[in-house]
Structure formats: structure tokens, C-alpha cells
Amino acid sequence: MVDMERRTRHVRSLVLLAVGGGTGVLALKWGWRPLGVFAAFALCVPVVNRAMTRSERPENWLLTLTLLSVIALGGLAALTGGATSLALPWLVLPVVAATTVFGANGFLVTLDAAIIAIAVIVGTTADNKPDAEQVVAATAVLVIAVGAYVWELMTADLRSRRTSVLDPLTGLLNRSTLAQRFEELRQQAMVAHEPVALVIIDIDHFKRVNDELGHAVGDVVLREVAAVIRTSLRSFEPAYRLGGEEFLMLLPGMDEAAAIRHADHIRRRVAEACPAGVNLTVSAGVAAAQGEELLYARVFDRADARLYIAKGAGRNRVEPTLASVAPPMQLAQ
């Protein structure tokens, strides 16, 4: 809750400026009193923000500020035409703001307060029709303010989605969606009667890089190896960082022999790239399956076991070898 308040604070500042500008336009017709109401509320904002940083229950202060905004906007509407005031629709702003921070409870509490304010204001009548500049100003405030909140919510949601599925260091997918994606590819492969291959890649002696050259260099190595993997894949072939120095690729439509060739191509590319100026090699374990044998746990465990075989056999290699899975005629090609 408090985190969302911090994330939307710059949006609320923009909304406050927009309302201040709109109030200034309304004051051209209705006098200085609307500006006085706005100024009084604007002075409350830094006071409440300071109190929030010192309080054990900052949400109480935030709710207080939200309700004060309902009162202030209600006062602006009452002073600028009552039931016909163009400031009346601005009462939607605290409702939107409270919803972004407090959720359903904030929506209900602020909506109740806004409805009460509207009911009181509607009792005030005014025969004056709004001027054109007031219409433009009031509409602009509403569009800017609501648009700012919607934009912030949208970008916050996108940030949340990215951080939940992407590894922040390499930009590859993290393993949180791996099993789900494999299941999607499995279902597609069952319909198309095609295999799916899984490749696990491990950077050889990566701990030595961190110990001898430092973690900063190690991070560069991880990013550059990830870049080699990503640029070696087609758009529909996802790559994941499993954690540490381990990576994984899903290769739909590839049998074991084709996946071994692909993994060996990446192995050679990493050695040629010399990530972060370090002479590096990688090892890989490959497994593929088709039909009823295409189960995530089974294919993953087989690839993982083969990776350990590659590490034990001297590293800088792919297991199984192409010779062990490809027919002689295929090798001759």
C-alpha cells in the first residue's frame, strides 16, 4: 500500500498542478475564494507527506489526505456554480487515487464521501452557464488527471509482469514460467506430431571467474553468454536463466540430433565471443522427446543428467554426442 503510494506520488503531483491550473481559470469568473480553497489543500499535502514518513500507520494519514481532497474539491464545486459547476466531475479524482492505493476498500470509502459531497452540492443551485474557457479547463483537468493515473497503473502492471517473468541481469526469462511454456509447446507438438528438445547450458568454471576477477566481471560474462544464446535462437524458441550460471532453451520441432547440433553451435560461439575478455567454455546437456514421452520432468531430468556427464567428461562439450544419436548416413552429410 505504502509502496504504491510512493510509486504514484509523481502522478498525484501532476494531478495537483492540473487542478491548480483549472482552478485558476475558474477563478477568473468566480473570484479568489476557489483559489483559497485550493491553496489550503495544497499546503496540507507536504504536511501530511511528512507525517506519513514518521508514522507507524502511514496509511491513516494517506486516507486523511484523500478525504481532505474530497472536501476541497467539493468546496471548489460549491464556490464555482454548485450543481452546474464544471469542477463537480473532479470528485472522481480522489476515488481513482484511493483505488490505486487502497484497492476495493479505498474505492468504497472515497466513493461514499464523494457521493455525500455531490448530494450536498446539488442542493446549491446556480443559473449561470459556464463560459467556454471554463469548459475547456475543466475538461482538460479531468483528461490529464485520469489519463495520468491510468498510465501509471498500466506501466506499473507492465513493470510487475516483466519483473515476475524476466531475469533482471540477463533479460532472459526466469524459470517461473518454464513448466507452463513447456506444457504449451507439448500440446502443440502433440497436435503436429513433432518433437520438442530441451537444452541445459552451464558455464564451465564460472566460480573461478567470480573468485579471481570479481562479481562485476562475472555479471558481464552472464549477460554476454545470455546474448549469445538469445541471438542463436529463433523468435519462437524461448531461453531461460535457471539461476547462477545455468541456462535453458526450449526447441520446438527439433529432434535430439538437431538440438545437439544447435547446442554445439552455441558452445563454439561462446568460445569465440570471449565474454568480458575471458576465455570461457560451456557444457550442455540435451534431451528431446515426442508423443507420450514428451513430459517436462522426464525431459528436464534427462538433459540435466547429460549435462553432468558432459561436466564429468572434461567440460566444453555437448552430451549426448552427435555420433551416439545420428545414423552414419546423417553424419556423412
Contacts in CASP RR format, 6 or more apart in sequence:
PFRMAT RR
TARGET T0000
AUTHOR 0000-0000-0000
METHOD contacts of the structure
MODEL  1
MVDMERRTRHVRSLVLLAVGGGTGVLALKWGWRPLGVFAAFALCVPVVNR
AMTRSERPENWLLTLTLLSVIALGGLAALTGGATSLALPWLVLPVVAATT
VFGANGFLVTLDAAIIAIAVIVGTTADNKPDAEQVVAATAVLVIAVGAYV
WELMTADLRSRRTSVLDPLTGLLNRSTLAQRFEELRQQAMVAHEPVALVI
IDIDHFKRVNDELGHAVGDVVLREVAAVIRTSLRSFEPAYRLGGEEFLML
LPGMDEAAAIRHADHIRRRVAEACPAGVNLTVSAGVAAAQGEELLYARVF
DRADARLYIAKGAGRNRVEPTLASVAPPMQLAQ
1 59 0 8 1.000
1 62 0 8 1.000
1 101 0 8 1.000
1 102 0 8 1.000
2 52 0 8 1.000
2 58 0 8 1.000
2 59 0 8 1.000
2 62 0 8 1.000
4 100 0 8 1.000
4 101 0 8 1.000
4 156 0 8 1.000
5 52 0 8 1.000
5 58 0 8 1.000
5 62 0 8 1.000
5 101 0 8 1.000
7 152 0 8 1.000
7 156 0 8 1.000
8 97 0 8 1.000
8 100 0 8 1.000
8 101 0 8 1.000
8 149 0 8 1.000
8 152 0 8 1.000
11 148 0 8 1.000
11 149 0 8 1.000
11 151 0 8 1.000
11 152 0 8 1.000
12 97 0 8 1.000
14 144 0 8 1.000
14 145 0 8 1.000
14 148 0 8 1.000
15 93 0 8 1.000
15 97 0 8 1.000
15 144 0 8 1.000
15 145 0 8 1.000
15 148 0 8 1.000
15 149 0 8 1.000
16 42 0 8 1.000
16 45 0 8 1.000
18 140 0 8 1.000
18 141 0 8 1.000
18 144 0 8 1.000
18 145 0 8 1.000
19 38 0 8 1.000
19 73 0 8 1.000
19 90 0 8 1.000
19 93 0 8 1.000
19 141 0 8 1.000
19 145 0 8 1.000
20 38 0 8 1.000
20 42 0 8 1.000
21 137 0 8 1.000
21 141 0 8 1.000
22 137 0 8 1.000
22 138 0 8 1.000
22 140 0 8 1.000
22 141 0 8 1.000
23 34 0 8 1.000
23 35 0 8 1.000
23 37 0 8 1.000
23 38 0 8 1.000
23 76 0 8 1.000
23 87 0 8 1.000
24 34 0 8 1.000
24 35 0 8 1.000
24 38 0 8 1.000
24 137 0 8 1.000
25 133 0 8 1.000
25 134 0 8 1.000
25 136 0 8 1.000
25 137 0 8 1.000
25 138 0 8 1.000
26 34 0 8 1.000
26 76 0 8 1.000
26 80 0 8 1.000
26 86 0 8 1.000
26 87 0 8 1.000
26 134 0 8 1.000
26 137 0 8 1.000
26 138 0 8 1.000
27 34 0 8 1.000
27 35 0 8 1.000
28 133 0 8 1.000
29 80 0 8 1.000
29 131 0 8 1.000
29 134 0 8 1.000
30 79 0 8 1.000
30 80 0 8 1.000
30 81 0 8 1.000
33 79 0 8 1.000
34 76 0 8 1.000
34 79 0 8 1.000
34 80 0 8 1.000
34 87 0 8 1.000
37 72 0 8 1.000
37 75 0 8 1.000
37 76 0 8 1.000
37 79 0 8 1.000
38 72 0 8 1.000
38 76 0 8 1.000
40 72 0 8 1.000
41 68 0 8 1.000
41 69 0 8 1.000
41 72 0 8 1.000
44 65 0 8 1.000
44 68 0 8 1.000
45 65 0 8 1.000
48 61 0 8 1.000
48 62 0 8 1.000
48 64 0 8 1.000
48 65 0 8 1.000
48 68 0 8 1.000
51 61 0 8 1.000
52 58 0 8 1.000
52 61 0 8 1.000
52 62 0 8 1.000
55 61 0 8 1.000
59 102 0 8 1.000
62 101 0 8 1.000
63 98 0 8 1.000
63 102 0 8 1.000
63 106 0 8 1.000
63 109 0 8 1.000
66 94 0 8 1.000
66 97 0 8 1.000
66 98 0 8 1.000
66 106 0 8 1.000
66 110 0 8 1.000
67 94 0 8 1.000
67 109 0 8 1.000
67 110 0 8 1.000
67 113 0 8 1.000
69 93 0 8 1.000
69 94 0 8 1.000
69 97 0 8 1.000
70 91 0 8 1.000
70 94 0 8 1.000
70 110 0 8 1.000
70 113 0 8 1.000
70 114 0 8 1.000
70 117 0 8 1.000
71 117 0 8 1.000
73 87 0 8 1.000
73 90 0 8 1.000
73 91 0 8 1.000
73 93 0 8 1.000
73 94 0 8 1.000
73 117 0 8 1.000
74 87 0 8 1.000
74 88 0 8 1.000
74 91 0 8 1.000
74 117 0 8 1.000
74 121 0 8 1.000
75 121 0 8 1.000
76 85 0 8 1.000
76 87 0 8 1.000
76 90 0 8 1.000
77 85 0 8 1.000
77 87 0 8 1.000
77 88 0 8 1.000
77 90 0 8 1.000
77 91 0 8 1.000
77 117 0 8 1.000
77 121 0 8 1.000
78 85 0 8 1.000
78 120 0 8 1.000
78 121 0 8 1.000
78 124 0 8 1.000
80 86 0 8 1.000
80 87 0 8 1.000
81 124 0 8 1.000
81 126 0 8 1.000
81 128 0 8 1.000
82 88 0 8 1.000
82 121 0 8 1.000
82 122 0 8 1.000
82 123 0 8 1.000
82 124 0 8 1.000
82 125 0 8 1.000
82 126 0 8 1.000
83 121 0 8 1.000
83 122 0 8 1.000
83 123 0 8 1.000
83 124 0 8 1.000
83 125 0 8 1.000
83 126 0 8 1.000
84 125 0 8 1.000
84 126 0 8 1.000
84 128 0 8 1.000
84 129 0 8 1.000
84 130 0 8 1.000
85 121 0 8 1.000
85 126 0 8 1.000
85 130 0 8 1.000
86 130 0 8 1.000
86 134 0 8 1.000
86 135 0 8 1.000
86 137 0 8 1.000
86 138 0 8 1.000
86 139 0 8 1.000
87 138 0 8 1.000
88 118 0 8 1.000
88 121 0 8 1.000
89 138 0 8 1.000
89 142 0 8 1.000
90 138 0 8 1.000
90 141 0 8 1.000
90 142 0 8 1.000
90 145 0 8 1.000
91 114 0 8 1.000
91 117 0 8 1.000
91 118 0 8 1.000
92 114 0 8 1.000
92 142 0 8 1.000
92 146 0 8 1.000
93 142 0 8 1.000
93 145 0 8 1.000
93 146 0 8 1.000
94 110 0 8 1.000
94 113 0 8 1.000
94 114 0 8 1.000
95 107 0 8 1.000
95 110 0 8 1.000
95 111 0 8 1.000
95 114 0 8 1.000
96 145 0 8 1.000
96 146 0 8 1.000
96 149 0 8 1.000
97 110 0 8 1.000
97 149 0 8 1.000
98 106 0 8 1.000
98 107 0 8 1.000
98 109 0 8 1.000
98 110 0 8 1.000
99 106 0 8 1.000
99 107 0 8 1.000
99 110 0 8 1.000
100 149 0 8 1.000
100 152 0 8 1.000
100 153 0 8 1.000
102 109 0 8 1.000
130 138 0 8 1.000
164 176 0 8 1.000
165 173 0 8 1.000
165 174 0 8 1.000
165 176 0 8 1.000
165 177 0 8 1.000
166 172 0 8 1.000
166 173 0 8 1.000
166 174 0 8 1.000
167 173 0 8 1.000
167 174 0 8 1.000
167 240 0 8 1.000
167 241 0 8 1.000
167 243 0 8 1.000
169 219 0 8 1.000
169 222 0 8 1.000
169 223 0 8 1.000
169 241 0 8 1.000
170 222 0 8 1.000
170 223 0 8 1.000
170 226 0 8 1.000
170 241 0 8 1.000
171 226 0 8 1.000
171 241 0 8 1.000
172 226 0 8 1.000
172 229 0 8 1.000
172 230 0 8 1.000
172 239 0 8 1.000
172 240 0 8 1.000
172 241 0 8 1.000
172 247 0 8 1.000
173 181 0 8 1.000
173 238 0 8 1.000
173 239 0 8 1.000
173 240 0 8 1.000
173 241 0 8 1.000
174 240 0 8 1.000
174 241 0 8 1.000
174 243 0 8 1.000
175 240 0 8 1.000
175 241 0 8 1.000
175 242 0 8 1.000
175 243 0 8 1.000
175 248 0 8 1.000
178 240 0 8 1.000
178 248 0 8 1.000
178 250 0 8 1.000
179 296 0 8 1.000
181 238 0 8 1.000
181 250 0 8 1.000
182 196 0 8 1.000
182 198 0 8 1.000
182 250 0 8 1.000
182 296 0 8 1.000
182 299 0 8 1.000
183 296 0 8 1.000
185 196 0 8 1.000
185 250 0 8 1.000
185 252 0 8 1.000
186 196 0 8 1.000
186 294 0 8 1.000
186 295 0 8 1.000
186 296 0 8 1.000
188 252 0 8 1.000
189 195 0 8 1.000
189 196 0 8 1.000
189 252 0 8 1.000
189 253 0 8 1.000
189 290 0 8 1.000
189 291 0 8 1.000
189 294 0 8 1.000
190 291 0 8 1.000
190 294 0 8 1.000
192 253 0 8 1.000
193 290 0 8 1.000
193 291 0 8 1.000
194 252 0 8 1.000
194 253 0 8 1.000
194 290 0 8 1.000
195 253 0 8 1.000
195 254 0 8 1.000
195 255 0 8 1.000
195 256 0 8 1.000
195 288 0 8 1.000
195 289 0 8 1.000
195 290 0 8 1.000
195 294 0 8 1.000
196 250 0 8 1.000
196 251 0 8 1.000
196 252 0 8 1.000
196 253 0 8 1.000
196 254 0 8 1.000
196 288 0 8 1.000
196 289 0 8 1.000
196 290 0 8 1.000
196 294 0 8 1.000
196 299 0 8 1.000
197 250 0 8 1.000
197 251 0 8 1.000
197 252 0 8 1.000
197 253 0 8 1.000
197 254 0 8 1.000
197 255 0 8 1.000
197 256 0 8 1.000
197 258 0 8 1.000
197 259 0 8 1.000
197 262 0 8 1.000
197 286 0 8 1.000
197 287 0 8 1.000
197 288 0 8 1.000
198 248 0 8 1.000
198 249 0 8 1.000
198 250 0 8 1.000
198 251 0 8 1.000
198 259 0 8 1.000
198 286 0 8 1.000
198 287 0 8 1.000
198 288 0 8 1.000
198 299 0 8 1.000
198 300 0 8 1.000
198 303 0 8 1.000
199 248 0 8 1.000
199 249 0 8 1.000
199 251 0 8 1.000
199 259 0 8 1.000
199 262 0 8 1.000
199 263 0 8 1.000
199 284 0 8 1.000
199 285 0 8 1.000
199 286 0 8 1.000
199 303 0 8 1.000
200 242 0 8 1.000
200 246 0 8 1.000
200 247 0 8 1.000
200 248 0 8 1.000
200 284 0 8 1.000
200 285 0 8 1.000
200 300 0 8 1.000
200 303 0 8 1.000
200 304 0 8 1.000
200 307 0 8 1.000
201 229 0 8 1.000
201 246 0 8 1.000
201 247 0 8 1.000
201 248 0 8 1.000
201 249 0 8 1.000
201 263 0 8 1.000
201 266 0 8 1.000
201 267 0 8 1.000
201 282 0 8 1.000
201 283 0 8 1.000
201 284 0 8 1.000
201 285 0 8 1.000
201 307 0 8 1.000
202 245 0 8 1.000
202 246 0 8 1.000
202 247 0 8 1.000
202 282 0 8 1.000
202 283 0 8 1.000
202 284 0 8 1.000
202 307 0 8 1.000
202 311 0 8 1.000
203 209 0 8 1.000
203 221 0 8 1.000
203 222 0 8 1.000
203 225 0 8 1.000
203 245 0 8 1.000
203 280 0 8 1.000
203 281 0 8 1.000
203 282 0 8 1.000
204 280 0 8 1.000
204 281 0 8 1.000
204 282 0 8 1.000
204 283 0 8 1.000
204 311 0 8 1.000
204 315 0 8 1.000
204 316 0 8 1.000
205 315 0 8 1.000
206 218 0 8 1.000
206 221 0 8 1.000
206 244 0 8 1.000
206 245 0 8 1.000
209 217 0 8 1.000
209 218 0 8 1.000
209 221 0 8 1.000
209 278 0 8 1.000
209 280 0 8 1.000
210 217 0 8 1.000
210 218 0 8 1.000
213 276 0 8 1.000
213 278 0 8 1.000
217 276 0 8 1.000
217 278 0 8 1.000
218 276 0 8 1.000
220 275 0 8 1.000
220 276 0 8 1.000
221 275 0 8 1.000
221 276 0 8 1.000
221 278 0 8 1.000
221 280 0 8 1.000
222 241 0 8 1.000
222 244 0 8 1.000
222 245 0 8 1.000
224 273 0 8 1.000
224 275 0 8 1.000
224 276 0 8 1.000
225 247 0 8 1.000
225 270 0 8 1.000
225 273 0 8 1.000
225 275 0 8 1.000
225 280 0 8 1.000
225 282 0 8 1.000
226 239 0 8 1.000
226 241 0 8 1.000
226 247 0 8 1.000
228 266 0 8 1.000
228 269 0 8 1.000
228 270 0 8 1.000
228 273 0 8 1.000
228 275 0 8 1.000
229 239 0 8 1.000
229 247 0 8 1.000
229 249 0 8 1.000
229 266 0 8 1.000
230 239 0 8 1.000
232 262 0 8 1.000
232 265 0 8 1.000
232 266 0 8 1.000
232 269 0 8 1.000
233 239 0 8 1.000
233 249 0 8 1.000
236 252 0 8 1.000
237 249 0 8 1.000
237 250 0 8 1.000
237 251 0 8 1.000
237 252 0 8 1.000
238 249 0 8 1.000
238 250 0 8 1.000
239 247 0 8 1.000
239 248 0 8 1.000
239 249 0 8 1.000
240 247 0 8 1.000
240 248 0 8 1.000
240 249 0 8 1.000
240 250 0 8 1.000
241 247 0 8 1.000
241 248 0 8 1.000
242 248 0 8 1.000
249 262 0 8 1.000
249 263 0 8 1.000
251 258 0 8 1.000
251 259 0 8 1.000
251 262 0 8 1.000
251 288 0 8 1.000
254 262 0 8 1.000
254 288 0 8 1.000
255 288 0 8 1.000
255 290 0 8 1.000
256 286 0 8 1.000
256 287 0 8 1.000
256 288 0 8 1.000
256 320 0 8 1.000
256 325 0 8 1.000
257 322 0 8 1.000
257 325 0 8 1.000
257 326 0 8 1.000
257 330 0 8 1.000
259 286 0 8 1.000
259 288 0 8 1.000
260 286 0 8 1.000
260 318 0 8 1.000
260 320 0 8 1.000
260 321 0 8 1.000
260 322 0 8 1.000
260 325 0 8 1.000
260 326 0 8 1.000
261 322 0 8 1.000
263 284 0 8 1.000
263 285 0 8 1.000
263 286 0 8 1.000
263 318 0 8 1.000
264 284 0 8 1.000
264 318 0 8 1.000
264 322 0 8 1.000
266 282 0 8 1.000
266 284 0 8 1.000
267 281 0 8 1.000
267 282 0 8 1.000
267 283 0 8 1.000
267 284 0 8 1.000
267 316 0 8 1.000
267 317 0 8 1.000
267 318 0 8 1.000
270 280 0 8 1.000
270 281 0 8 1.000
270 282 0 8 1.000
271 279 0 8 1.000
271 280 0 8 1.000
271 281 0 8 1.000
271 282 0 8 1.000
271 316 0 8 1.000
274 280 0 8 1.000
281 315 0 8 1.000
281 316 0 8 1.000
282 316 0 8 1.000
283 307 0 8 1.000
283 310 0 8 1.000
283 311 0 8 1.000
283 315 0 8 1.000
283 316 0 8 1.000
283 317 0 8 1.000
283 318 0 8 1.000
283 319 0 8 1.000
284 307 0 8 1.000
284 310 0 8 1.000
284 317 0 8 1.000
284 318 0 8 1.000
284 319 0 8 1.000
285 303 0 8 1.000
285 304 0 8 1.000
285 306 0 8 1.000
285 307 0 8 1.000
285 309 0 8 1.000
285 310 0 8 1.000
285 318 0 8 1.000
285 319 0 8 1.000
286 303 0 8 1.000
286 306 0 8 1.000
286 318 0 8 1.000
286 319 0 8 1.000
286 320 0 8 1.000
287 299 0 8 1.000
287 300 0 8 1.000
287 302 0 8 1.000
287 303 0 8 1.000
287 306 0 8 1.000
288 299 0 8 1.000
289 295 0 8 1.000
289 298 0 8 1.000
289 299 0 8 1.000
306 319 0 8 1.000
306 320 0 8 1.000
307 319 0 8 1.000
309 319 0 8 1.000
310 317 0 8 1.000
310 318 0 8 1.000
310 319 0 8 1.000
313 319 0 8 1.000
322 331 0 8 1.000
323 331 0 8 1.000
END
